[in-house]
Amino acid sequence: MKKSILSITMAALLALGVVSCREEKSETEKAADEVEETMEEGAEEVEDAAEDTGEAMEDAAEETGEAMEEGAEEVEEEMEGEK
């Protein structure tokens, strides 16, 4: 009789231990998911910033090229006017 009560008690404690571990694992998984989501959002923001920077650099290069062409045309016009 004592062995059966002891066996039942041990089985109940083991079952409670497994259930409580699952809850902790669930909390850990939730935290890991939140970290992963935050990292993904951060990576997306970095990618967006890099794209914006690249576009700004392309625009600046284009504007510089146009300004240089205009300057060259003005110099050519002045040179032709002096002749």
DSSP file (Angstrom, degrees, kcal/mol; ACC not computed):
  #  RESIDUE AA STRUCTURE BP1 BP2  ACC     N-H-->O    O-->H-N    N-H-->O    O-->H-N    TCO  KAPPA ALPHA  PHI   PSI    X-CA   Y-CA   Z-CA
    1    1 A M     >        0   0    0      0, 0.0     4,-2.2     0, 0.0     5,-0.2   0.000 360.0 360.0 360.0 -44.0    0.0    0.0    0.0
    2    2 A K  H  >  +     0   0    0      1,-0.2     4,-2.6     2,-0.2     5,-0.2   0.883 360.0  52.5 -65.1 -37.5    2.8    2.4    0.9
    3    3 A K  H  > S+     0   0    0      2,-0.2     4,-2.6     1,-0.2    -1,-0.2   0.897 109.2  48.6 -66.5 -39.1    4.6    1.6   -2.3
    4    4 A S  H  > S+     0   0    0      2,-0.2     4,-2.5     1,-0.2    -2,-0.2   0.905 113.0  47.2 -68.8 -39.9    1.6    2.3   -4.4
    5    5 A I  H  X S+     0   0    0     -4,-2.2     4,-2.5     2,-0.2    -2,-0.2   0.918 114.1  48.3 -65.0 -42.7    0.9    5.7   -2.7
    6    6 A L  H  X S+     0   0    0     -4,-2.6     4,-2.5     2,-0.2    -2,-0.2   0.906 112.2  48.9 -63.6 -41.5    4.6    6.5   -3.0
    7    7 A S  H  X S+     0   0    0     -4,-2.6     4,-2.3     2,-0.2    -2,-0.2   0.911 112.1  47.9 -64.6 -43.0    4.5    5.6   -6.7
    8    8 A I  H  X S+     0   0    0     -4,-2.5     4,-2.4     2,-0.2    -2,-0.2   0.911 112.5  49.6 -63.9 -42.7    1.3    7.6   -7.4
    9    9 A T  H  X S+     0   0    0     -4,-2.5     4,-2.4     2,-0.2    -2,-0.2   0.915 111.3  48.7 -63.0 -43.5    2.9   10.6   -5.5
   10   10 A M  H  X S+     0   0    0     -4,-2.5     4,-2.4     1,-0.2    -1,-0.2   0.904 111.3  49.9 -64.2 -40.8    6.1   10.4   -7.6
   11   11 A A  H  X S+     0   0    0     -4,-2.3     4,-2.3     2,-0.2    -2,-0.2   0.899 111.1  49.5 -64.5 -40.4    4.1   10.2  -10.8
   12   12 A A  H  X S+     0   0    0     -4,-2.4     4,-2.4     2,-0.2    -2,-0.2   0.912 111.8  47.9 -65.4 -42.8    2.1   13.2   -9.8
   13   13 A L  H  X S+     0   0    0     -4,-2.4     4,-2.3     2,-0.2    -2,-0.2   0.895 111.7  50.3 -64.9 -40.1    5.2   15.2   -9.0
   14   14 A L  H  X S+     0   0    0     -4,-2.4     4,-2.1     2,-0.2    -2,-0.2   0.917 110.6  49.5 -63.8 -42.8    6.8   14.2  -12.2
   15   15 A A  H  X S+     0   0    0     -4,-2.3     4,-2.2     1,-0.2    -2,-0.2   0.910 111.6  48.7 -63.3 -42.6    3.7   15.2  -14.2
   16   16 A L  H  X S+     0   0    0     -4,-2.4     4,-2.5     1,-0.2    -1,-0.2   0.887 110.0  52.5 -64.4 -38.4    3.7   18.6  -12.4
   17   17 A G  H  X S+     0   0    0     -4,-2.3     4,-1.8     2,-0.2    -2,-0.2   0.900 109.8  47.8 -64.4 -40.4    7.3   19.1  -13.1
   18   18 A V  H  X S+     0   0    0     -4,-2.1     4,-1.8     2,-0.2    -2,-0.2   0.905 112.6  49.0 -67.4 -42.0    6.9   18.4  -16.8
   19   19 A V  H  X S+     0   0    0     -4,-2.2     4,-1.6     1,-0.2    -2,-0.2   0.917 111.8  48.0 -65.2 -43.4    3.9   20.8  -17.0
   20   20 A S  H  X S+     0   0    0     -4,-2.5     4,-1.8     1,-0.2    -1,-0.2   0.848 109.5  53.6 -68.7 -32.4    5.8   23.6  -15.2
   21   21 A C  H  X S+     0   0    0     -4,-1.8     4,-2.5    -5,-0.2    -1,-0.2   0.866 105.1  54.6 -68.1 -35.7    8.8   23.1  -17.5
   22   22 A R  H  X S+     0   0    0     -4,-1.8     4,-2.5     2,-0.2    -2,-0.2   0.905 106.8  50.8 -64.2 -40.8    6.6   23.5  -20.5
   23   23 A E  H  X S+     0   0    0     -4,-1.6     4,-2.2     2,-0.2    -1,-0.2   0.916 111.6  47.4 -63.3 -42.4    5.3   26.8  -19.3
   24   24 A E  H  X S+     0   0    0     -4,-1.8     4,-2.4     2,-0.2    -2,-0.2   0.903 112.1  50.0 -65.3 -40.5    8.9   28.1  -18.7
   25   25 A K  H  X S+     0   0    0     -4,-2.5     4,-2.9     1,-0.2    -1,-0.2   0.891 108.5  53.6 -64.2 -38.1    9.9   26.9  -22.1
   26   26 A S  H  X S+     0   0    0     -4,-2.5     4,-2.3     2,-0.2    -2,-0.2   0.916 109.2  47.7 -63.0 -43.2    6.9   28.7  -23.5
   27   27 A E  H  X S+     0   0    0     -4,-2.2     4,-2.3     2,-0.2    -2,-0.2   0.892 112.5  50.0 -63.7 -40.0    8.0   31.9  -21.9
   28   28 A T  H  X S+     0   0    0     -4,-2.4     4,-2.5     2,-0.2    -2,-0.2   0.911 110.1  49.9 -65.3 -42.3   11.5   31.4  -23.2
   29   29 A E  H  X S+     0   0    0     -4,-2.9     4,-2.5     2,-0.2    -2,-0.2   0.894 109.5  51.8 -63.3 -39.6   10.2   30.8  -26.6
   30   30 A K  H  X S+     0   0    0     -4,-2.3     4,-2.3     2,-0.2    -2,-0.2   0.929 110.9  47.6 -61.9 -45.0    8.1   33.9  -26.5
   31   31 A A  H  X S+     0   0    0     -4,-2.3     4,-2.3     1,-0.2    -2,-0.2   0.907 111.8  50.1 -63.2 -41.7   11.2   36.0  -25.4
   32   32 A A  H  X S+     0   0    0     -4,-2.5     4,-2.6     1,-0.2    -1,-0.2   0.895 110.1  50.8 -64.0 -39.8   13.3   34.4  -28.2
   33   33 A D  H  X S+     0   0    0     -4,-2.5     4,-2.6     2,-0.2    -2,-0.2   0.901 109.7  50.1 -64.1 -40.9   10.6   35.3  -30.7
   34   34 A E  H  X S+     0   0    0     -4,-2.3     4,-2.4     2,-0.2    -2,-0.2   0.907 111.6  48.1 -64.3 -41.6   10.4   38.9  -29.5
   35   35 A V  H  X S+     0   0    0     -4,-2.3     4,-2.5     2,-0.2    -2,-0.2   0.929 112.3  49.1 -64.1 -44.4   14.2   39.2  -29.8
   36   36 A E  H  X S+     0   0    0     -4,-2.6     4,-2.4     1,-0.2    -2,-0.2   0.917 111.8  48.7 -61.6 -43.7   14.2   37.7  -33.3
   37   37 A E  H  X S+     0   0    0     -4,-2.6     4,-2.4     1,-0.2    -1,-0.2   0.907 111.3  49.8 -63.9 -41.8   11.4   40.0  -34.4
   38   38 A T  H  X S+     0   0    0     -4,-2.4     4,-2.4     1,-0.2    -1,-0.2   0.904 111.2  49.2 -63.5 -41.3   13.2   43.0  -33.0
   39   39 A M  H  X S+     0   0    0     -4,-2.5     4,-2.5     2,-0.2    -2,-0.2   0.896 110.5  50.5 -65.5 -40.0   16.4   42.0  -34.8
   40   40 A E  H  X S+     0   0    0     -4,-2.4     4,-2.3     2,-0.2    -2,-0.2   0.912 110.8  49.0 -64.2 -42.2   14.5   41.5  -38.0
   41   41 A E  H  X S+     0   0    0     -4,-2.4     4,-2.3     1,-0.2    -2,-0.2   0.913 111.6  49.8 -62.9 -42.1   13.0   45.0  -37.7
   42   42 A G  H  X S+     0   0    0     -4,-2.4     4,-2.2     1,-0.2    -2,-0.2   0.903 109.9  50.4 -62.7 -41.3   16.4   46.5  -37.0
   43   43 A A  H  X S+     0   0    0     -4,-2.5     4,-2.4     1,-0.2    -1,-0.2   0.897 109.8  50.7 -64.1 -40.0   17.9   44.8  -40.0
   44   44 A E  H  X S+     0   0    0     -4,-2.3     4,-2.6     2,-0.2    -1,-0.2   0.901 109.8  50.4 -63.9 -40.6   15.1   46.1  -42.2
   45   45 A E  H  X S+     0   0    0     -4,-2.3     4,-2.5     2,-0.2    -2,-0.2   0.893 110.3  49.6 -64.9 -39.2   15.6   49.6  -40.9
   46   46 A V  H  X S+     0   0    0     -4,-2.2     4,-2.4     2,-0.2    -2,-0.2   0.915 111.2  49.4 -65.5 -42.1   19.4   49.3  -41.6
   47   47 A E  H  X S+     0   0    0     -4,-2.4     4,-2.4     2,-0.2    -2,-0.2   0.920 111.6  48.9 -61.9 -43.5   18.6   48.1  -45.2
   48   48 A D  H  X S+     0   0    0     -4,-2.6     4,-2.6     1,-0.2    -2,-0.2   0.918 111.6  49.1 -62.7 -42.8   16.2   51.0  -45.7
   49   49 A A  H  X S+     0   0    0     -4,-2.5     4,-2.4     1,-0.2    -1,-0.2   0.892 110.6  50.8 -63.8 -39.2   18.8   53.5  -44.4
   50   50 A A  H  X S+     0   0    0     -4,-2.4     4,-2.5     2,-0.2    -1,-0.2   0.906 110.8  48.6 -65.4 -41.3   21.4   52.0  -46.7
   51   51 A E  H  X S+     0   0    0     -4,-2.4     4,-2.6     2,-0.2    -2,-0.2   0.920 111.7  49.4 -63.7 -43.4   19.1   52.3  -49.7
   52   52 A D  H  X S+     0   0    0     -4,-2.6     4,-2.4     1,-0.2    -2,-0.2   0.905 111.6  49.1 -61.9 -41.2   18.3   55.9  -48.9
   53   53 A T  H  X S+     0   0    0     -4,-2.4     4,-2.4     2,-0.2    -2,-0.2   0.915 110.8  50.0 -64.9 -42.8   21.9   56.7  -48.5
   54   54 A G  H  X S+     0   0    0     -4,-2.5     4,-2.3     1,-0.2    -2,-0.2   0.913 111.5  48.2 -61.5 -43.7   22.7   55.0  -51.8
   55   55 A E  H  X S+     0   0    0     -4,-2.6     4,-2.5     2,-0.2    -1,-0.2   0.903 110.9  50.9 -64.1 -40.7   20.0   57.0  -53.6
   56   56 A A  H  X S+     0   0    0     -4,-2.4     4,-2.5     1,-0.2    -2,-0.2   0.894 110.5  49.5 -63.9 -39.3   21.2   60.2  -52.0
   57   57 A M  H  X S+     0   0    0     -4,-2.4     4,-2.5     2,-0.2    -2,-0.2   0.909 110.7  49.6 -66.4 -41.3   24.7   59.5  -53.2
   58   58 A E  H  X S+     0   0    0     -4,-2.3     4,-2.4     2,-0.2    -2,-0.2   0.918 112.0  48.4 -62.6 -43.3   23.5   58.8  -56.7
   59   59 A D  H  X S+     0   0    0     -4,-2.5     4,-2.6     2,-0.2    -2,-0.2   0.919 112.1  48.8 -62.7 -43.5   21.5   62.0  -56.8
   60   60 A A  H  X S+     0   0    0     -4,-2.5     4,-2.4     1,-0.2    -2,-0.2   0.900 111.5  49.4 -64.2 -40.4   24.4   64.0  -55.5
   61   61 A A  H  X S+     0   0    0     -4,-2.5     4,-2.4     2,-0.2    -1,-0.2   0.902 111.6  49.2 -64.9 -40.7   26.7   62.5  -58.1
   62   62 A E  H  X S+     0   0    0     -4,-2.4     4,-2.4     2,-0.2    -2,-0.2   0.924 111.9  47.9 -64.6 -44.3   24.2   63.3  -60.8
   63   63 A E  H  X S+     0   0    0     -4,-2.6     4,-2.4     2,-0.2    -2,-0.2   0.888 111.5  50.8 -63.9 -39.0   23.8   66.9  -59.7
   64   64 A T  H  X S+     0   0    0     -4,-2.4     4,-2.4     2,-0.2    -2,-0.2   0.916 110.2  49.8 -64.7 -42.8   27.6   67.3  -59.5
   65   65 A G  H  X S+     0   0    0     -4,-2.4     4,-2.3     2,-0.2    -2,-0.2   0.910 111.4  48.6 -61.3 -43.6   28.0   65.9  -63.0
   66   66 A E  H  X S+     0   0    0     -4,-2.4     4,-2.5     1,-0.2    -1,-0.2   0.911 111.0  50.1 -64.0 -41.9   25.3   68.3  -64.3
   67   67 A A  H  X S+     0   0    0     -4,-2.4     4,-2.4     1,-0.2    -2,-0.2   0.889 110.5  50.2 -63.9 -38.7   27.0   71.2  -62.6
   68   68 A M  H  X S+     0   0    0     -4,-2.4     4,-2.4     2,-0.2    -1,-0.2   0.908 110.4  49.5 -66.4 -40.7   30.3   70.3  -64.1
   69   69 A E  H  X S+     0   0    0     -4,-2.3     4,-2.5     2,-0.2    -2,-0.2   0.918 111.7  48.5 -63.2 -43.1   28.8   70.0  -67.6
   70   70 A E  H  X S+     0   0    0     -4,-2.5     4,-2.3     1,-0.2    -2,-0.2   0.911 111.8  49.8 -63.0 -42.2   27.2   73.5  -67.1
   71   71 A G  H  X S+     0   0    0     -4,-2.4     4,-2.2     2,-0.2    -2,-0.2   0.899 110.9  49.3 -62.5 -41.1   30.5   74.9  -65.9
   72   72 A A  H  X S+     0   0    0     -4,-2.4     4,-2.5     2,-0.2    -2,-0.2   0.900 110.3  50.7 -65.8 -40.7   32.3   73.4  -68.9
   73   73 A E  H  X S+     0   0    0     -4,-2.5     4,-2.5     1,-0.2    -2,-0.2   0.903 109.8  50.7 -63.2 -40.7   29.7   74.8  -71.3
   74   74 A E  H  X S+     0   0    0     -4,-2.3     4,-2.4     2,-0.2    -2,-0.2   0.905 110.8  48.6 -63.6 -41.5   30.0   78.3  -69.7
   75   75 A V  H  X S+     0   0    0     -4,-2.2     4,-2.6     2,-0.2    -2,-0.2   0.917 111.4  50.1 -64.7 -42.5   33.8   78.1  -70.1
   76   76 A E  H  X S+     0   0    0     -4,-2.5     4,-2.5     1,-0.2    -2,-0.2   0.913 110.8  49.6 -61.9 -42.0   33.5   77.1  -73.7
   77   77 A E  H  X S+     0   0    0     -4,-2.5     4,-2.2     1,-0.2    -1,-0.2   0.905 111.9  48.1 -63.5 -41.8   31.1   79.9  -74.4
   78   78 A E  H  X S+     0   0    0     -4,-2.4     4,-1.5     2,-0.2    -1,-0.2   0.892 111.4  50.4 -65.3 -39.6   33.5   82.4  -72.8
   79   79 A M  H  X S+     0   0    0     -4,-2.6     4,-0.8     1,-0.2    -2,-0.2   0.898 112.4  46.4 -66.8 -39.9   36.4   81.0  -74.8
   80   80 A E  H  < S+     0   0    0     -4,-2.5     3,-0.4     1,-0.2    -1,-0.2   0.857 110.2  54.3 -69.4 -34.3   34.4   81.3  -78.0
   81   81 A G  H  < S+     0   0    0     -4,-2.2    -1,-0.2     1,-0.2    -2,-0.2   0.807 104.9  54.1 -68.7 -29.3   33.3   84.8  -77.1
   82   82 A E  H  <        0   0    0     -4,-1.5    -1,-0.2     1,-0.2    -2,-0.2   0.693 360.0 360.0 -77.3 -20.6   36.9   85.9  -76.5
   83   83 A K     <        0   0    0     -4,-0.8    -1,-0.2    -3,-0.4    -2,-0.2   0.474 360.0 360.0 -76.5 360.0   38.0   84.8  -80.0
